[in-house]
Structure formats: structure tokens, C-alpha cells
Amino acid sequence: MARKVVSRKAKAAEAEAAEKKTAATKKKKAAKKATKRKSKKKTAADVRLKLYWGVFSQNLKRVAVFEFDQKKEAQKKATDLSKGGKSPHFVQKVKEEIKPE
């Protein structure tokens, strides 16, 4: 069998070609990454909430709503509705959205 003789110049040329090829693919990848655009996300509008006291039945139905500074009145309403063997009522904080005018 005959051996194939490869000169140093041929090997150097092959190595240079391989380097050029890898450099070209790296440049293409870098160019592709640079062209991507980031989408702008819309910022959510600030939602303002107001706190109330709500009187609820045992079935979680809201019976009455009071301003936050009227907690005593809300508790009184809950005890009045609970009297006489009726279903128990309780007071809980309620947050409602304030709509801009």
C-alpha cells in the first residue's frame, strides 16, 4: 500500500481554512444575537384600593359594608344579625378598587 504524503504547507492551509470557518460562524452568531429586539412590556396601571369592613353571613355573602373607621358599627350589625338562633355573621376586611373619575 502506498502512503499518502501530506506536506506541512497543506496542513497549515487546512488549519487556516478551519479557523476562518469557525471565525465566520462566530461572527454570524454574534450578528444574529445583536439583531434580536426586546419586546417592550406594557406597565400595568396602578390600581388603587380602598379598605372597608364587610359583614358576611355564614354562606360568605356580603350583607353590609362600612367605612374602615366604622368597625364598631360593623361588629354591632354582625351581632344583631346573629341574635335569635340565626346563622352567625362575622366582620372581615374588604378591599375594593377605586375607579378614577
C-alpha positions as CSV (number, residue, x, y, z in Angstrom):
1,M,0.0,0.0,0.0
2,A,1.1,3.4,-0.8
3,R,1.2,6.1,1.9
4,K,-0.2,9.4,1.2
5,V,2.3,12.2,1.8
6,V,0.9,15.5,3.1
7,S,3.2,18.4,3.2
8,R,3.3,20.9,6.1
9,K,2.0,23.7,3.8
10,A,-1.1,21.7,3.0
11,K,-1.7,21.0,6.7
12,A,-1.2,24.7,7.5
13,A,-3.6,25.7,4.8
14,E,-6.2,23.2,6.2
15,A,-5.8,24.7,9.7
16,E,-6.2,28.3,8.4
17,A,-9.3,27.3,6.5
18,A,-10.8,25.7,9.6
19,E,-10.0,28.8,11.7
20,K,-11.6,31.1,9.1
21,K,-14.7,28.9,9.0
22,T,-15.1,28.9,12.8
23,A,-14.5,32.7,12.9
24,A,-17.1,33.2,10.3
25,T,-19.7,31.2,12.1
26,K,-19.0,33.0,15.4
27,K,-19.5,36.4,13.6
28,K,-22.8,35.2,12.2
29,K,-24.0,34.0,15.6
30,A,-23.0,37.3,17.1
31,A,-24.7,39.2,14.4
32,K,-27.9,37.2,14.9
33,K,-27.9,37.8,18.6
34,A,-27.5,41.6,18.0
35,T,-30.5,41.8,15.7
36,K,-33.0,40.4,18.2
37,R,-35.3,43.1,19.5
38,K,-36.6,43.0,23.0
39,S,-40.3,43.5,23.3
40,K,-41.5,46.3,25.4
41,K,-43.8,45.2,28.1
42,K,-46.7,47.5,29.0
43,T,-46.6,48.5,32.6
44,A,-49.7,47.8,34.5
45,A,-51.7,50.8,35.5
46,D,-51.5,51.4,39.3
47,V,-54.7,50.0,40.8
48,R,-55.8,51.9,43.9
49,L,-57.7,50.0,46.6
50,K,-59.8,51.2,49.5
51,L,-60.3,49.2,52.6
52,Y,-63.8,48.7,54.1
53,W,-65.3,46.5,56.8
54,G,-67.7,43.9,55.4
55,V,-70.4,42.0,57.4
56,F,-70.7,38.5,56.0
57,S,-73.2,35.6,56.5
58,Q,-72.3,32.0,57.2
59,N,-72.6,31.4,53.4
60,L,-69.9,34.1,52.7
61,K,-72.5,36.5,51.3
62,R,-71.8,40.2,52.0
63,V,-74.7,41.6,53.9
64,A,-73.3,45.1,54.6
65,V,-70.3,47.3,54.1
66,F,-68.9,50.0,56.4
67,E,-66.2,52.5,56.1
68,F,-62.9,51.5,57.7
69,D,-63.2,53.8,60.6
70,Q,-66.7,52.4,61.5
71,K,-65.5,49.0,62.8
72,K,-67.7,49.2,65.9
73,E,-70.8,49.7,63.9
74,A,-69.9,46.8,61.6
75,Q,-69.4,44.5,64.6
76,K,-72.7,45.7,66.1
77,K,-74.5,44.9,62.9
78,A,-72.9,41.4,62.8
79,T,-74.0,40.7,66.4
80,D,-77.6,41.9,65.7
81,L,-77.9,39.7,62.7
82,S,-76.5,36.7,64.6
83,K,-79.0,37.0,67.5
84,G,-82.1,34.8,67.9
85,G,-80.6,31.5,66.7
86,K,-80.0,32.8,63.2
87,S,-76.9,31.9,61.3
88,P,-73.7,33.5,62.6
89,H,-72.4,36.6,60.9
90,F,-68.8,38.0,61.0
91,V,-66.8,41.0,60.1
92,Q,-63.9,41.0,57.7
93,K,-61.8,43.5,55.8
94,V,-62.8,44.1,52.2
95,K,-60.6,45.8,49.5
96,E,-62.3,47.4,46.6
97,E,-60.8,49.2,43.6
98,I,-61.1,52.9,43.4
99,K,-62.0,53.9,39.8
100,P,-60.6,57.2,38.6
101,E,-63.1,59.9,37.6
